[in-house]
Amino acid sequence: MKLLLSQWLVASVLCLVSAAQAHDGHAEHASQPLAVSVAADQAGRVWLAQVKHGQVWVSASDDAGQHFGKEVAANPTPMQIAADAEARPHIALGAEGQVYVTWTESLKKSYAGFIWFARSVDGGKSFEAPYIVHQHREEITHRFDVLEAAANGNITVAWIDKRDALAAKAAGKPYEGAAIYYAVSNDHGKSFSTEQKLADSSCECCRIAMTSKPDGTVAVLWRHVFDGGERDHAMAEISPASKPVLVRASYGHWKLDGCPHHGAALAVGEGFGYHLAYFDGAGEKPGLRIARMDGHAWVTSPPRRIGDAKKNAGHPALLSVEDKVWVAWQERDSTGYDIVAMASLDGGRTWGAAVTMLHSSSKLDYPQWLNLQGKAILAVNTADKGLQVIPFTQ
């Protein structure tokens, strides 16, 4: 894939074992992949999934992420696992103490991968044998997975998939980008239904954003390749009651011959639909945007610019609790890396001042939010100090 040099400079885009016995967490963090995932349960525990030596290790903290207990491996057999920037393992929690984990195994062929799933039904003390989520087993692109455990108990896994692109190429037909496929488990992860295609023509390497409503409806947001090569955002809802319908979520009209490696963020809005945060490289003022999406009329509000484009602002994260909304993102320049955040108290209509939550001369992972019993907690993995968990107190 090729990017124009000016777009690359503006977006800062292209990014490039042991047995399954428990051991102490936080060791060797400087030499391990930065890309981790976190989650919080109803009891206030913080859960962490990270890759070490070809295994996904899961641990929990009883003191809001300051210290973690012993780690347990989700996969007993080491494998090559994607854990960098937009690609990372994912963790989700069930209402009855289940712990769910997904990850992408990197195969020998370029960009090829398999999506794996494992579950714990004893509160993270042990994991059952992992398995590949999708029925399609050709050694092609199944990558950039995302995981959601909805309130109704259903588990949804989605990923970027190139089976249709390769089939079109073999038939001599045009095909833009890749596709998004998903699979659903309605038995708490014992098995998944045969995967279904959500959409053709997704961007090839931007992470997918996913969230769910209290009724179990799952919403998916991704960068899509629209007519004319415009790489804006699309979204769809996955529900047993109806077939997913693709709607356009952003209108920047960014024409780009390649993937910018800038995934979006998505959160449920209080009584109206969804909050969206994303990077748009179009026009004279590229940068981060935040907007609201009406979940009935499917109309997006005029996007608001956020972040400092001169500091390569990107990779946003969102959290919504009733009328309160928090957004965070990463910035970087010659002095190092910053994680910046701001909050809204009125459902995203107005926003407070941006606050630098963390600065480091060492590399930082992208920010993630935790809803820790109603409190907004920012989690960021760092190259020098490991996972940092910071309350938003503004």
HELIX and SHEET records of a PDB file:
HELIX    1   1 LEU A    5  ALA A   11  1                                   7    
HELIX    2   2 HIS A   29  SER A   31  5                                   3    
HELIX    3   3 ARG A  163  ALA A  170  1                                   8    
HELIX    4   4 ASP A  227  GLY A  229  5                                   3    
HELIX    5   5 ALA A  309  LYS A  311  5                                   3    
SHEET    1   A 4 SER A  37  ALA A  40  0                                        
SHEET    2   A 4 VAL A  46  LYS A  52 -1                                        
SHEET    3   A 4 GLN A  55  SER A  61 -1                                        
SHEET    4   A 4 VAL A  72  ALA A  73 -1                                        
SHEET    1   B 4 HIS A  90  LEU A  93  0                                        
SHEET    2   B 4 VAL A  99  SER A 106 -1                                        
SHEET    3   B 4 GLY A 113  SER A 120 -1                                        
SHEET    4   B 4 TYR A 131  ILE A 132 -1                                        
SHEET    1   C 4 HIS A 142  ALA A 149  0                                        
SHEET    2   C 4 ILE A 155  ASP A 161 -1                                        
SHEET    3   C 4 ALA A 178  SER A 185 -1                                        
SHEET    4   C 4 GLN A 196  SER A 202 -1                                        
SHEET    1   D 4 ALA A 209  SER A 212  0                                        
SHEET    2   D 4 VAL A 218  PHE A 226 -1                                        
SHEET    3   D 4 GLU A 230  ILE A 238 -1                                        
SHEET    4   D 4 VAL A 247  ARG A 248 -1                                        
SHEET    1   E 4 ALA A 265  VAL A 268  0                                        
SHEET    2   E 4 GLY A 273  ASP A 280 -1                                        
SHEET    3   E 4 GLY A 287  ASP A 294 -1                                        
SHEET    4   E 4 ARG A 304  ILE A 306 -1                                        
SHEET    1   F 4 GLY A 314  VAL A 321  0                                        
SHEET    2   F 4 LYS A 324  ASP A 333 -1                                        
SHEET    3   F 4 GLY A 336  SER A 344 -1                                        
SHEET    4   F 4 VAL A 355  SER A 360 -1                                        
SHEET    1   G 3 GLN A 368  LEU A 372  0                                        
SHEET    2   G 3 LYS A 375  THR A 382 -1                                        
SHEET    3   G 3 GLY A 386  PRO A 391 -1                                        
END                                                                             
